[in-house]
Amino acid sequence: MKTATTTKKPSAKSTVAKATSPTAKGKVKPKRTAAEGLRDLFIDELKDIYWAEKALVKALPKMAKNVTTPHLATSIVNHLHETENHVTRLEEVFSLMGEKAVAKKCDAMDGLLKEGESILEDTEPGAVRDAGIILAAQKVEHYEIATYGTLVAFAGTLGEVRVAELLKETLDEEKNADAILTYSAYHNINFEAELADEE
């Protein structure tokens, strides 16, 4: 006697398993050096922001030289000194973590600084360029605020109290630098740039 064959519908569980299997489309295969724990990820991100801060130390003087608003130039120079301290502070963090201070290229900061260069090339000296420099600088600050905020949280989770305190100092300085840039933009530079459009 011939028995009828029935097609079994896949269960929701098997569908989920298939979607999350290693062969699923879009699944990223980790490098051999990939972080396996939170501490590894934390150290990796410290290397990333260490590179970013060192690159910023080189970029800020050029920004300051291309600004025409005196108080904005002063703000950038002041933040340059803070950024130099951020590099030193990160070196202390590495030491506290028992790690060598090593920089790993930060693609995000590299891209932001290149974008800043193009803003200089695309604007005439004056209020319009100053507004563009504020734009570029605030993009950098927002990236740093996001990074340091996460690193503070990671350090806290790992029980690294002193490390978290040091990173929080930098986070507060980045937030203050961003607030100063916002003040400069909204209290004269953006309006002067607008007036330049009307001339």
N, C-alpha and C positions, 0 to 999 in steps of 0.2 A: 504494500500500500504506500502510495506517494504522499508525503506530508508537505503541506504548504509552508513556504519560507516567508518569514515576516522581516521587514526592514526595521531594525531597532533605531529609534530616534536617539541622537546623542543627548546625554543628560547635561544640565547646566554646569555640573561639576567638571565633566570631561571637556566642555567647551572652554571653561576658564583655564584648565590645565594646558590645553592646546595653545591658547593665546599667550600664556606666560612661559611656554617652553623655551629652551635655549635657542631653538631654531626660528622663533617668532620673528616676523619682520620688524626691523627697527631696534632689535636688542643689541646693546653695545657690549662687545667683548672687552673685558678689562685688560690693561697692560700687565706684564709680569710684576711690575713695581707698584701696582695699584694698592691704595690704602685698604687695609683689612679691618681697621678699628678707628674709633673717633680720634684717638691720639695721633694716629698716622695722618688722618685727614687734616687735623689741626696743624701739625708741623708742615705739611705740604702747603697749606694756605698761608702760613707764616712766611714761607719762602717766597710765595707769590707776592704778598704785600710788601715784603722787604725789597724785592726788585722794583715794585711800583714806586715806593718812597724814594729809592735811590735815583730812579729815572726822573722823578718830579723835582728833585734837588737840581738836576741839570736843566730842566725845562722852565722853572719859575723865573730865573734871571732874564731869560729872553722875553717872557710875558711882560715883566716889569719894564724892560727897556722899550717896549712897543706901546705902552700905555701913555696917554697924554693927560689924564686926570691925576693930579698929584696925590690926593688921598688914596686913590685906587692903587697907584704905584707903591705907596707906603704900605698898604694892606698886604700886597703881594710879597713885598720884601719881608715884612714881619712874619708872614706865613712860611716863607722860605726858611727862616730861622727855626720856626716850629717844626718844619719838616725834617730839618737836620737833626733835631732832637728826637723826632719819631724814629729815625734810622737808629740812633743810639739806644733808644728805649727798646726797639725790637731786638737789638743785639743782646740787651740784658734779658729779655724774655727767652731768647734761644738758650742763653747760659743757664737760666733757672730751670729750663726744661732738659738740661743736660745734652743739648744739641749744638753743633757748629752752625754759626750764622752763614747760611748759604742762600743766594738769590736764585730764584727760578723765574724765567721770563713770564711776565704777566701780560697775556695777550689783550686783556681788556684795557689796561692802562696804556699799553703800546698803541692801541687803536684810538683811544681818547686823545693822546698827545699828538698823534698824526692828524687827527681831526682839528685840533687846536692850531697846528701849523697851517692847515689849509684855510682856516678862518683868517689868519694873518695875511695870507696871500690874496684872499678874496675881498679884503676890505681896505679902504683908504685910511691913513692915519687920522685920528680924531675920535669924536664921540661914537661913531658907528663901529670903528675897530674896538674901542673900549667896551662897547656893549657886547661885541663878539667874544672878547677875551673873558668877560664875566660869564657868558654862556659856556665857554669851554671849561673855565675853572670850576663852575658849579657842577658840570657833569662829572668832573674828577672828584669833587667833594662828595657828591652823592654816592659814587662808587665806593669811596673810602668809608663813608658812614655805614653803608650796607655791610661792607667787609668787616670793619672793626666791631660793629654791633654783633655780628655772628660769632666773631672770635672771642668776644667777651663771654657770650653764652656758652661756647664750647669750653673755655677755660673754667667757667663755673661748674659745668657738668663734670669735668675731669678732676675737680677739687683743687685746682691750681689758683688759690686765692690771690697771691701776690701778682701772679701773671695777669689775672683778670683785672686787678686794680691798675696795673700799668697800661693795659690796653684800653681801659675805660678813660684814663687820662687823655690818651690820644683821641679817642672817640669824641670826648667833650671838646677838644681843640678843633677837630674837623667840623663839628656842628657850629662852633663859634665862627670859624672862617666862612662857612656857608652863609651864616646870618649877616656877616659884614658885607659879603658880596651882594646879597639881596638888598641890603640897605643902600649900597652904592647905586645899584640898578634903579631902584624905585625913588630915590631922592634927587637924582639929577641926570645921570648918564643916559637912561633910556629916553628921557624927554629931549635932551640935547641931540640925541641921534635922530629923533623924530623931526626936530627942527631942521636938521641937515637935509632931510628929504624934501622940505618945503622950499629950500633955497634954489 
